[in-house]
């Protein structure tokens, strides 16, 4: 689904076939790679089931912003430390978060990464 202002357009739909050798993440990565750039800021939203290093890097390579939900048991690997999301959340102060509005929905986010390392 592609949303521009208050309009949403279906873009790519693919049925996941459990018998195929392609994973759901790989299927979504192919969809993202097939999208071409625009002259404005692009945000990609993931729920916790699709948040993965592979998909985030695919978006960052295109220069797009990512807003993603994380499962509390996921491990973050950054600067030689590897806390779980649950442990990491203990150190986030409310003042460190930012409000972002995408398509009329408001999200409170903590910026974990600003560029692809």
C-alpha positions as CSV (number, residue, x, y, z in Angstrom):
1,X,0.0,0.0,0.0
2,X,1.4,3.4,-0.9
3,X,-0.1,6.4,0.9
4,X,0.3,10.0,-0.3
5,X,-1.3,12.6,1.9
6,X,-4.7,11.2,2.7
7,X,-5.0,8.8,-0.3
8,X,-3.8,5.2,-0.3
9,X,-3.1,3.1,-3.3
10,X,-2.6,-0.6,-3.6
11,X,0.9,-1.2,-5.0
12,X,2.0,-4.8,-4.8
13,X,0.2,-7.9,-3.5
14,X,1.8,-11.3,-3.4
15,X,0.4,-14.5,-2.0
16,X,2.9,-16.2,0.3
17,X,3.4,-19.8,-0.7
18,X,4.7,-21.9,2.2
19,X,6.0,-24.5,-0.3
20,X,8.2,-22.0,-2.1
21,X,11.8,-21.4,-1.0
22,X,11.3,-17.6,-0.6
23,X,10.7,-16.2,2.9
24,X,8.1,-13.6,3.7
25,X,11.0,-11.1,4.4
26,X,12.6,-11.8,1.0
27,X,9.2,-11.3,-0.7
28,X,8.7,-7.9,1.0
29,X,12.3,-6.9,0.2
30,X,11.6,-7.6,-3.5
31,X,8.5,-5.4,-3.3
32,X,10.5,-2.6,-1.7
33,X,13.3,-2.9,-4.2
34,X,10.8,-2.6,-7.1
35,X,9.6,0.9,-5.8
36,X,11.4,3.8,-7.4
37,X,12.4,7.0,-5.7
38,X,10.3,10.1,-5.3
39,X,11.3,13.8,-4.9
40,X,10.0,13.9,-1.3
41,X,10.6,12.1,2.0
42,X,9.6,8.5,2.1
43,X,8.6,6.7,5.3
44,X,8.2,3.0,5.5
45,X,6.3,1.5,8.5
46,X,6.8,-2.0,9.7
47,X,5.0,-3.9,12.4
48,X,7.1,-6.1,14.7
49,X,6.6,-9.2,12.4
50,X,8.4,-7.6,9.5
51,X,11.1,-5.5,11.3
52,X,14.4,-7.1,10.2
53,X,17.9,-5.9,9.5
54,X,17.5,-6.9,5.8
55,X,14.4,-4.8,5.3
56,X,15.7,-1.8,7.2
57,X,18.9,-1.8,5.2
58,X,17.0,-2.1,2.0
59,X,15.0,1.1,2.9
60,X,18.1,3.0,4.2
61,X,20.0,2.2,1.0
62,X,17.2,4.0,-0.9
63,X,17.5,6.9,1.5
64,X,14.1,6.2,3.0
65,X,13.1,6.6,6.7
66,X,11.9,3.6,8.7
67,X,9.5,3.5,11.6
68,X,9.3,0.0,13.0
69,X,7.8,-1.7,16.0
70,X,10.2,-4.1,17.8
71,X,9.4,-7.2,19.8
72,X,10.6,-6.8,23.4
73,X,12.8,-9.9,23.1
74,X,14.7,-8.7,20.0
75,X,18.4,-8.0,20.5
76,X,19.9,-4.7,19.2
77,X,23.5,-4.8,18.1
78,X,25.1,-1.4,18.3
79,X,28.6,-0.2,19.1
80,X,29.7,-3.4,20.6
81,X,26.8,-3.8,23.0
82,X,23.7,-6.1,22.6
83,X,20.8,-5.2,24.9
84,X,17.4,-6.6,24.3
85,X,14.7,-4.0,23.3
86,X,13.2,-4.4,26.8
87,X,16.6,-3.5,28.5
88,X,17.2,-0.7,26.0
89,X,13.8,0.8,26.7
90,X,14.7,1.3,30.4
91,X,17.3,3.9,29.3
92,X,15.1,6.0,27.0
93,X,13.9,9.2,28.6
94,X,10.6,10.6,27.5
95,X,12.5,13.8,26.5
96,X,14.6,11.6,24.1
97,X,11.5,10.6,22.1
98,X,9.9,12.5,19.2
99,X,6.4,12.7,17.8
100,X,6.1,11.7,14.2
101,X,2.8,11.9,12.2
102,X,2.5,9.7,9.2
103,X,-0.8,9.6,7.3
104,X,-2.7,11.1,10.2
105,X,-1.3,8.6,12.7
106,X,0.9,9.8,15.5
107,X,3.9,7.7,16.7
108,X,6.3,8.4,19.6
109,X,9.7,7.2,18.4
110,X,13.2,6.9,19.7
111,X,15.8,7.2,16.9
112,X,18.1,4.1,17.1
113,X,19.9,4.6,13.8
114,X,20.1,7.6,11.5
115,X,22.1,6.0,8.7
116,X,23.3,2.7,7.4
117,X,26.7,1.8,9.0
